[in-house]
């Protein structure tokens, strides 16, 4: 595999080790995202997000990746559970081993912020949709221990985070563990037709698509005008192609006793 210089990767300003940085010499950073893999080293440094500062936060420093930047981002911060962190022993062989195994678990930023009494135990995300024919602009808000400064209803629905039944317990030490932000969808509504199929779903702001059981996906995409076209995949994750000027159906998912409609 031929490497490319950093300038060819289209990332924004990189992180430079500060005077407070402390390297971790016996671990390797390795993670697999939907858009590519990243490998590097780890260390401790002071991390500030907004007005919240966590000293000696463990971070991953990427020095090799198969992903390509967009000229705007230079890293990623996750708000998942500690078991989803991506430190491995120093001799971890990322070329022929699953990135999900042989981990050295640590507290990510938000877990440390909560344990240190810096935030309440929740965060919220409000995504902003860019106008048509634009590629850059405000992305929305992330609020830590609070709500974003956007208009919202005063009543909230609370449901428990669940153990994701699609995650093998072999990846969590043989013990059922909450990993992804998983909840139960009680039903879906498409063009005023209710489908009472119950399924688990993951709240994932980093996923560019909605993932549904096959039969629900088929009914939703058939309700577009004109209907969406199924594009089969060899890995079992089929996708639908929708014309840019297609008219979408009214569609919502029911969580708890409230139906949330996609806008």
N, C-alpha and C positions, 0 to 999 in steps of 0.2 A: 504494500500500500504506500503510495507516494504522498508525502506531507506537503502542505501549502503554508506559505508564510502567514503570520497573523493578519497582515494587511488585506489578505484575500478573503478573510472570513466574514467581513462586513459587520463586525461588532463595534459598539460605541466605546467610550473611554474605559480602559481596563482598570481593574483594581491593582493598586501598588501596595506592597507591604508597608504598614505604618510602623511607627516606633513602638507601638504596643503589641505588635504581632508576635505570637509564639508558635513555632512550627510543631506539628505532631509528626514524629519521625517513624512511628511503627504502624502506620495505617495508610490505606489508599482510598482515594475518593473515586467511585465508579457508579454511574447511574445511567439508566436507559429511559429516555423519553419517547413519546410518540414520534417526534421529529428527528431523533438521532441519539447517539450515545455521547457521554462525556466522561473523561478520566483525568485524574490529577492528584493533588496532595491535599492535606488538611492542616488547619491551624486554629489558634484562638486569637480573637481580636475584639475590640469594642465595636458593637454594631448599634447604630441609631436609625430608627424608622419613625419619622415624624418627630414627636417630642418624647419618644420612649427609647432609652438607652440601656442595653444589656452589655456589661463588661464580660470579657473572657467567653464570648460566644464562639462555639465551634463552627467553622465554615469550610466549605470545599473550594479549592482553587483549581480551576480547569486549565490544563495545558495541552489537551488534545481532545478534539470533538469531531463527530461526523455531521454535526448540525451546522447550519449557515445562518448568520445573523441578518438583521434587516437594517442595519445602520443606526438603530435606536437603542437596542437593549445591549447590556453587557453582562447580565447575570439573571438569576431567578431566586426568589425567596418563596419558600413553601410554608403552608400553615396546616400541614398534616400532622399525624401522630408520630411520636418518636420512632416507631417501628418502620416508618417509611423513609427514614434517613438513609444515607448512602455511603457510610464509612465501612471499610473492609480491612482485614488484616493486611500487612505490608506485602505478603507474598501472594495476595489474591490474583489469580490468573483470569483477567477479564476477557481474554480471547476465546476461551472455551468453557466458561462457567456462567451460570445464570446470575444476572446482576441483583436478583432478589434474594440470594442466599449468602451465607457466611458473612453476616453483618456485625458491625460493632455499633450497637444502638447508642444514640445520644439525644439530648434534648435540643430540638430546634428553637429558633428565636422566640416564637410565641409561647411555647411551653415554659421557657425560662422566664419570660416577662411576667407570665401569670404566677409562677411559683415565687417570684421575687416581689409580688404584690404591686406590680406596675400597671396591670390592666385587669379588668373584670374578665371572667372566663368565656368570652365569646368574641367573635369578629364578624364583620359583615362586608358585603361586596355589592356595589351598584355599578353595573357596566353601562357605559355610554356608547350608543351606536353612532358611528360616523355618518355624516351626510353622504348621499350618493356621489360617486365619482371623486371621492377624496380618500387618501391613504394614510394620512397622519392627523392627529388631533387629540383632544382629551379622551382618555380611556375610561374615565369614571372615578370611583372612589373605593378605597379600602379603609375601613374604620376598625381599629383595634380596641376592644372593650367598649365600643360605642356604636352608634348608628351613623350612616353617611348623611351628609347634608342635602338630602333630596326629599321630595314630597313622597309620603307613604301613608298607608292606612294606620290607624291607631291600634288595631287589633291584630295580634300575631298568633299564628298556629305553632304549637310546640309538639314535636314528635321526637322519640328517642333515636340517637345514633345507634346503628345496628352492626353486628358482626356480618360482614359480607360473605354470603354463602358461596360466592364464586372464587374466593381466595382460599387455596388449599391450606389446611392447618399445618402442613409440612413446612410452610413458609413462616409460620408464627410459633415455632417450637413445639408443635403438637397441641397447642392450647388455643381454643377459639378466642380471637382478639379483634377488637375494633381497629381497623386499618384505614380504609378509605371512608370519606364522609358519606355513609350509606343510610338510606331511609326506605320506607315502603310507600309505593304509589298504589293507592286503593282503586283507582279507576282512571280512565281517560275519556275526554269528550272531544269529538271531532264532528264539525258541522251539525251540532245539536244531537248527535248520536253518541250514547254512552256505552263504553266497553268496560265491563266489570272485571277484566283480568287484573289480578294483583301481582305486582312484581317489585323487586328491589331496584333502586336507582342510586347512582352516585352523583352528588352535587360537585361538579368539577368545572370551575371557571376557566380552566385551561384547555378544555375540549371544544373544538370548533363545530361539533355536530351533536345532535341528540341521538342517543342509542336506545332503541326499543326492542322488545320481543318481536319476532318476525311478523306475526299476524297483525299486531298493532301498527308496525311500520308500514305494512302494505296498505292498511285502510287509510292511514293518514296521508300517505303520498298519492293514493288514488283520488283523494278529495281535492287535490290541486286542479286548477283549470288553466292550461291543460294538465292532465295527470303527469306525475313524475315518472321517470324511466329508471327501472332497476338495472344497476350495473353489478353483475355477480363478481365475487372475489374468491380467489383460491384459498384464502385463509379463513373463510367463513364469515367475514365481516362485510357483508354486502352493503352497498350504498345506493342512494337514489339521486339522480340528476334532475334538477328542477330548472325550467327556463327562467331567465332573469325577470321576464315580464309576466310570469305566471301569477294567478290570483290564489293566495293561500286560503285554506279553510280556517274558520274559527276553531282553535284547538287549545285544550287545557289539560292539566294533570291534577288529580285530586290527592292532596296530602292531608292527613287527618280528616277533617270534615270541611275543608275549603278547597275549591277548584281554582287553580292559578292558570290564567290564560296567557299564552305566548303573544307578545305584542310585535 
